Amino acid sequence: MCRKAVMVALLTLLAVLGGCLGATSSALSQECNINSLGFYKPPPEDLSRDEYYGWGADKLRVGYELGSGADILLVAYEDDTVLGVKHVTSNRAVASDGEILNLDQPLKGSHTVRVLAYGDTNGDSQFDPETDTRCSVQTNPLTLNFSQLNTTTISD
């Protein structure tokens, strides 16, 4: 009898905890709705080859997977400095490879950059660091000598 009561209490506790964990996870995915984020074909270390894949001193290339109804801001950083922002929305689930994230200014010399995703909490299509919700996905840091990359006019 005591063993049965302990089992029932344990199962009840697991069900409650599972519901709480699920609510936290779904709240995050509803706010952000982005599953993955990474740099798309970063330039090779040997930049004598012409394999930039659209990278430039004024742009990064990223790949991502969005869930249905996503409203995301991709924000490029060096340390705590915002380098550029791209607003991305989707009515259906989508995967994108090679999306262009234009930088506000061309970079010169060596820089370590990363891209973080934020949910556009207030729906204004603008990055509001105090308001927009930081998502759990981001790129790994990438160090490039941007002086070796062309400044080109590849459009979105």
N, C-alpha and C positions, 0 to 999 in steps of 0.2 A: 504494500500500500504506500509506504513512504517513498519507495523507488519510483512508483508511478507518479506521485505528486511532484517529485523532483523533475522527472522527465517533462511533465506538462508545464511546469514553471520555466524550465529551460527552453522548451519550444516556444512558449509565449514570449520570453525575453528575446529570442532570436528573431521572431516575427516583428516585434516592436523595433528592434535595432535595424533590421533589414528595411523596414518602412522608412525609418529616419534617414538612413544612408541613401536610400533610393530618392527621397525627396530632395536631399542636398544635391545629389548628382543631376537630377532632372532640372532643378532650378538653375544650376550652372549651365547646363546645355541649352535651356530655353533662353537664357540671357545672352549667351555667346553663340551657340550653334555652329561652332567651327571644330572640326575633328583633327585636322593636322595643318601644319605650316612649316615650310622649309624654303631655303634658297634653291632656285632653279638653275642648274648647270652653271655654277660659279666659274669665272674665267680660270684657265689653267695657270699654274705657277710660271710656266714658260710662255710669256705673253708675246713671244716672237711669232707664235702661231695665231692666225686670225680666227679664233674660236671664242668670241666674246658672247655669242648667243644673245645679243641685244643689250648686254651690260654696258654701262658707260659711266663717266665721271659724275653724271647727273641722274643716274637711275640704277635701281636694283631689279632683279627678277626673282619672283617668288612663286611657289606652288602651294595650293591649299585644297582642302575639302570642306565644303559648307553643307549644313543641313538645310532642310526646307524652311523658308521664312527667315533666313539669316540677314542680319543688319550689322555689319562688322566694319571696324576701322583698323587697318593695318598701319602700324606706326613704326617707322625706321628710327633707330637711335644710335648715337655714339655716346657711351656712358649715359648721362642723364639728359643729353641734348637731343631734341627732336629734329631729325633731318628731313622728314617728309611723311605725308599721310595719304593713304588711299582708302576711300570709302567703297565698300563692296556689299551689294545686296543680292539676294536670290530668292525667287518664289518657290524654287524646287531644289532638291539636293544637287550639288554640282561639284566637280573636281576641275581645277584649273592648273595648268603647268605653264610657267613663263609669264605670268601676269606682271606688268610693268608697274613699279612703284617709283614715281618720279621724286627726286630730291628737290628741296627748296633752292639749294645752291649746288653747283658742281663741287666735288671734293678734289683736293690736290694732295699728293703724298699718301702715306700709309695711314689707314684708318681701320679700326675694328668696329664693325656694324652688326646690328641685330634687329630683328623685326618682331614686335609683340602685337598680339591681337586684343582688341577691346570691343565689347558690345556697345553699340551706339544707344546708350540708355535713354537719352531724351529725344532720339530720333531726328536730330537737327543736321545730320551728315557732317558735322564738324567734330574734331577731336577736342573734348573737354576733359582734361586730366583729373579734375576734381569730381566730375559727374560720371563719366563713362566707366564701365565695369571692365577691369582687366581680366582677360580670359586665361585659362591655364596653359595655353599653347604659345610657343614662341620658337624662333629659329635658334640654332646654335650661333654663337658669335663667329664672325668671319672677318679676317684681316686681309685687306687688299691694298695694293698701291694704285690708287685711283688716277694718278698722273699718267699711268701707262694705258688707261682706257680712253677711248674716244668719247667726245661729247657729241651725241647724235640726236636726230629728231625722229626717233621711233615713237609713234603715237600709241595711246592706250588701245 
